């Protein structure tokens, strides 16, 4: 709470006091180094992805571990087939 109060009072300190999101997946590839640094394993990551409705890592454009401890997942944009007009 004290850190939040300092960051609120002096916004210039935010980069020093607050952590940034950590990219766990980029373009369908798991960042093993980031997983180790965050003390996560592949099974825990896959469980988090399933909670977002993702079953395959290749479906993920980006996945982040947010400073709040939550995970955010950005899926690969799917190209919808263009309907054929006769």
N, C-alpha and C positions, 0 to 999 in steps of 0.2 A: 504494500500500500504506500509505503514511503517513496518507493521508486516512481510509482504512478504520480504521486503528488509533485515530486521534483520535475518530472517530465511535463506535467501540466503547467507548472509555474515557469519553467525555463525550457521552452520547446527546442532550443538549440542543443540541449543535452539528449534529446531522444535517440539520435544515432549511437550514442555511447551507452545508454541505459537499456534500450529495448533490443531484443533479438530480432532477426529477420527470418522470413520463411526459408525453409531448407528444401531444395528440390530433390525429391526422392526418385522421381521418374522423369525422364526427358525423352520425348519422341519414342515411347515404347520400350526404352532401355532403363533398367533399374540402376541407380547410382549406388553401387555397393559401398563406396567410401562414405557416403552420407548415411547409409543405414548403420554402418559400424559406429560412426561418430555419434549417432542418436540412440545407440544401444537397441536397435531393432533388428529383427531377422526377417527373412522372406515370408515366412508364414504369417507373421504379424502384419506385414504390409499387405499381403493378399487378403487377410481378414478385413482390413480397413477398406480395400478396394471393393470387396463384396458388399460392404455396407452402403457403398455408393452405386451399386448395381453393375459393377464391372467384374467380368470373369476372366478376362485376358489382358495382360499388361500391354499388348499391342494396341488395345483400344484407347490407351491413355496418351494424350499429348504431353501433359504435365501433371505431376502430383506433388504437393508440397506438405510438409509438416509445418503448420503455422505456429507462431510464438505462443498462442493460447493452448497448444497441445493437440488441437484438432487437425484433421487432414482435409485438404481440399484437392479435388480431382477435376481436371479439365480433359474432356474426352476429345479424341480425334474427330474432326469435322467429317461427317459422312456426306458423300455426294449422292443426293437422291437422283434416281434415274429420271430423265426427262420424258414425260409421257409423249407418246407418238400420236400425232394428229393425222388422221386419214382424210 
